[in-house]
Amino acid sequence: MASLPSEPRLRTYIAAVISAGVAAAAPVLVFGHGFDDPVLLVLLLVAGMLGERSMTACFGDSHVSVSALVIMIAAVNGGARDAVALAVMLGIAVNLGNRLPAYKTAFNVATYVLSSLALVAVLQASRHVTGAYQIATLSTAALADLAVNALLVAGAIALSTRRALFGILRNNYGWLAPQYVMFGTLAYVALLAYSELGAASVVVIALPLAAVHVMGMFAARGIGATTPGTSAARHGVRHARAA
């Protein structure tokens, strides 16, 4: 891909992540199952794009958004195909209007896809869990999403800045885990609301989603202001993102 980084190890790593994202997304988009409710899918897409376009900066060039919850709701109510489709579109949306090399957008999309598939894998493995116990499985799925995405992007940061991988994971992403656990509860509320309200359930979660976003904004500003030496790539309450 044109304009890949000049550093050989970083270039190889980014190319490998992009290739893995494409290989993983293609069969899911072609053969996977999804919504019978296109209105809900469109509303989730709009909500996710608004979250991506209203991210808050932290760690210098890092950002916070809340679209992980949007993708989780798509996975729970629709299926793997819709979760991956939203991941692709939101990965593109985050860089719309920015003059960034194409590989950075492709890397973002790949990390979104791979982390979203980790989320889907946990949900499918626990599909027999019912009732309020689903909150635990949904929270676990959200943490799987965070773990995969943070690891992928921390790897790119470590190669580009020659910093320790586990130090990046601890300092940049460890604080996000409690918020991802909260996503499990919100996703369960969205699941119940959808069974009663259909696409209008998006309205039900709009206020708590906005509240989580505001919390992330204040937390990110506080951490960015008090943590020295954390010039990181983009990440957030949605995901870790490539710089």
C-alpha positions as CSV (number, residue, x, y, z in Angstrom):
1,M,0.0,0.0,0.0
2,A,1.3,3.5,-0.9
3,S,2.8,5.7,1.8
4,L,3.5,2.9,4.3
5,P,5.9,3.9,7.1
6,S,9.6,3.8,6.1
7,E,10.7,1.8,9.2
8,P,10.7,-1.8,8.1
9,R,9.3,-3.5,11.2
10,L,6.5,-1.0,11.5
11,R,5.7,-1.3,7.8
12,T,5.6,-5.1,8.0
13,Y,3.4,-5.0,11.2
14,I,0.9,-2.5,9.7
15,A,0.7,-4.5,6.5
16,A,0.1,-7.7,8.4
17,V,-2.7,-6.2,10.5
18,I,-4.4,-4.8,7.5
19,S,-4.2,-8.1,5.7
20,A,-5.6,-9.9,8.7
21,G,-8.5,-7.5,8.9
22,V,-9.3,-7.9,5.2
23,A,-9.1,-11.7,5.5
24,A,-11.3,-11.8,8.5
25,A,-13.9,-9.3,7.3
26,A,-14.5,-10.7,3.8
27,P,-16.1,-14.0,4.7
28,V,-18.2,-12.5,7.4
29,L,-19.6,-9.7,5.1
30,V,-20.3,-12.2,2.4
31,F,-21.7,-15.2,4.4
32,G,-22.6,-13.8,7.8
33,H,-26.1,-13.0,9.1
34,G,-27.4,-9.7,10.2
35,F,-30.4,-7.4,10.7
36,D,-33.8,-7.7,9.3
37,D,-34.2,-4.1,10.5
38,P,-32.4,-1.7,8.2
39,V,-33.8,1.3,10.1
40,L,-32.0,0.2,13.3
41,L,-28.8,-0.4,11.4
42,V,-28.9,3.1,9.9
43,L,-29.6,4.7,13.3
44,L,-26.7,2.8,14.9
45,L,-24.5,3.9,12.1
46,V,-25.5,7.6,12.6
47,A,-25.0,7.3,16.3
48,G,-21.6,5.7,15.9
49,M,-20.4,8.3,13.3
50,L,-21.5,11.1,15.6
51,G,-19.4,9.5,18.3
52,E,-16.4,9.2,16.1
53,R,-16.7,12.8,14.9
54,S,-17.0,14.1,18.4
55,M,-14.0,12.4,20.0
56,T,-12.0,14.1,22.8
57,A,-8.3,14.4,22.7
58,C,-6.0,12.8,25.4
59,F,-2.4,11.7,25.5
60,G,-1.5,14.3,23.1
61,D,-2.8,12.7,19.9
62,S,-5.2,10.1,21.4
63,H,-8.9,10.4,21.2
64,V,-12.0,9.2,23.0
65,S,-15.3,8.0,21.5
66,V,-18.1,5.5,22.4
67,S,-18.8,3.6,19.2
68,A,-17.8,0.2,20.8
69,L,-21.2,0.1,22.4
70,V,-22.9,0.8,19.0
71,I,-21.0,-2.2,17.4
72,M,-21.9,-4.4,20.4
73,I,-25.6,-3.5,20.0
74,A,-25.4,-4.4,16.3
75,A,-23.8,-7.7,17.2
76,V,-26.4,-8.6,19.8
77,N,-29.5,-7.6,17.9
78,G,-28.2,-8.4,14.4
79,G,-25.2,-10.6,14.0
80,A,-21.5,-10.7,13.0
81,R,-22.1,-9.3,9.5
82,D,-23.7,-6.1,10.9
83,A,-21.0,-5.7,13.6
84,V,-18.3,-6.0,11.0
85,A,-20.1,-3.7,8.5
86,L,-20.4,-1.0,11.2
87,A,-16.8,-1.5,12.2
88,V,-15.7,-0.9,8.7
89,M,-17.8,2.2,8.2
90,L,-16.9,3.7,11.6
91,G,-13.2,3.0,11.0
92,I,-13.4,5.0,7.8
93,A,-15.6,7.7,9.5
94,V,-13.0,8.5,12.1
95,N,-10.6,9.9,9.5
96,L,-13.1,11.6,7.2
97,G,-11.9,15.1,6.4
98,N,-8.4,14.5,7.7
99,R,-5.4,14.4,5.3
100,L,-3.9,11.2,6.5
101,P,-2.1,8.5,4.6
102,A,-4.5,5.8,3.3
103,Y,-2.7,3.1,5.3
104,K,-3.7,4.8,8.6
105,T,-7.4,4.6,7.7
106,A,-6.9,1.0,6.5
107,F,-5.1,0.1,9.8
108,N,-7.9,1.7,11.8
109,V,-10.5,-0.3,9.9
110,A,-8.6,-3.5,10.4
111,T,-8.2,-3.0,14.2
112,Y,-12.0,-2.2,14.4
113,V,-12.8,-5.4,12.4
114,L,-10.5,-7.7,14.4
115,S,-11.6,-6.3,17.8
116,S,-15.3,-6.5,16.8
117,L,-14.8,-10.1,15.8
118,A,-13.3,-10.8,19.2
119,L,-16.5,-9.3,20.7
120,V,-18.7,-11.5,18.4
121,A,-16.7,-14.6,19.3
122,V,-17.4,-14.1,23.0
123,L,-21.1,-13.5,22.4
124,Q,-21.4,-16.6,20.2
125,A,-19.6,-18.7,22.8
126,S,-22.0,-17.6,25.5
127,R,-25.2,-17.6,23.4
128,H,-26.9,-20.0,25.7
129,V,-26.7,-17.5,28.6
130,T,-30.0,-15.8,29.2
131,G,-31.6,-13.2,31.5
132,A,-29.6,-10.7,33.5
133,Y,-26.6,-13.1,33.4
134,Q,-26.1,-11.7,29.9
135,I,-24.7,-8.6,31.5
136,A,-21.6,-10.6,32.5
137,T,-21.2,-12.0,29.0
138,L,-21.7,-8.7,27.4
139,S,-19.2,-7.0,29.6
140,T,-16.7,-9.9,28.9
141,A,-17.3,-9.4,25.2
142,A,-16.6,-5.6,25.5
143,L,-13.4,-6.3,27.4
144,A,-12.3,-8.7,24.6
145,D,-13.0,-5.9,22.1
146,L,-10.8,-3.5,24.1
147,A,-8.0,-6.1,24.7
148,V,-7.6,-7.0,21.0
149,N,-7.8,-3.4,19.8
150,A,-5.5,-2.0,22.4
151,L,-2.9,-4.7,21.8
152,L,-2.9,-4.1,18.0
153,V,-2.5,-0.4,18.3
154,A,-0.1,-0.6,21.2
155,G,2.1,-2.8,19.0
156,A,2.2,-0.1,16.4
157,I,3.0,2.6,19.0
158,A,5.8,0.5,20.5
159,L,7.4,0.0,17.1
160,S,7.1,3.6,16.1
161,T,8.2,5.1,19.4
162,R,10.5,2.3,20.7
163,R,8.6,2.3,24.0
164,A,7.7,-0.8,26.0
165,L,4.5,-2.6,24.8
166,F,3.2,-3.4,28.3
167,G,3.9,0.1,29.5
168,I,1.8,1.5,26.7
169,L,-1.0,-0.9,27.5
170,R,-1.0,-0.1,31.2
171,N,-0.7,3.7,30.9
172,N,-2.9,4.3,27.8
173,Y,-5.6,1.7,28.0
174,G,-5.9,0.2,31.5
175,W,-8.2,3.0,32.7
176,L,-10.7,2.1,30.0
177,A,-11.6,-1.3,31.3
178,P,-14.2,-0.2,33.9
179,Q,-16.0,1.8,31.2
180,Y,-16.1,-1.2,28.9
181,V,-17.6,-3.3,31.8
182,M,-20.4,-0.6,32.0
183,F,-21.0,-1.2,28.2
184,G,-22.2,-4.6,29.1
185,T,-25.1,-3.2,31.2
186,L,-26.0,-0.6,28.6
187,A,-26.0,-3.3,25.8
188,Y,-28.3,-5.4,27.9
189,V,-30.7,-2.5,28.4
190,A,-30.6,-1.9,24.6
191,L,-31.4,-5.6,24.0
192,L,-34.4,-5.4,26.3
193,A,-35.5,-2.1,24.8
194,Y,-35.2,-3.4,21.2
195,S,-37.6,-6.3,22.0
196,E,-40.2,-3.8,23.0
197,L,-39.5,-0.7,20.9
198,G,-37.7,-1.9,17.8
199,A,-35.6,0.8,16.2
200,A,-36.8,3.4,18.6
201,S,-34.7,1.7,21.2
202,V,-31.8,3.8,20.0
203,V,-33.5,6.7,21.7
204,V,-33.6,4.8,25.0
205,I,-29.8,4.5,25.1
206,A,-29.0,7.9,23.7
207,L,-28.9,9.6,27.1
208,P,-26.7,7.1,28.9
209,L,-24.5,6.8,25.8
210,A,-24.0,10.6,25.9
211,A,-23.3,10.4,29.6
212,V,-20.6,7.8,29.0
213,H,-19.1,10.0,26.3
214,V,-19.0,13.0,28.7
215,M,-17.4,10.9,31.4
216,G,-14.8,9.7,28.9
217,M,-14.1,13.3,27.9
218,F,-13.4,14.4,31.5
219,A,-11.4,11.3,32.3
220,A,-9.3,11.6,29.2
221,R,-8.6,15.3,29.8
222,G,-7.6,14.5,33.4
223,I,-5.3,11.6,32.4
224,G,-3.8,13.4,29.5
225,A,-3.0,16.3,31.8
226,T,-1.4,14.3,34.5
227,T,0.4,11.4,32.7
228,P,3.9,12.4,31.5
229,G,5.5,10.9,28.4
230,T,2.3,9.5,26.8
231,S,2.5,10.6,23.2
232,A,0.3,7.8,21.9
233,A,-1.7,6.8,18.8
234,R,-5.4,7.4,18.8
235,H,-7.5,5.3,21.1
236,G,-10.6,5.7,23.1
237,V,-13.7,4.6,24.9
238,R,-14.5,3.1,21.6
239,H,-11.1,1.8,20.6
240,A,-7.4,2.3,20.3
241,R,-6.8,4.0,16.9
242,A,-3.8,4.3,14.7
243,A,-2.0,7.7,14.7
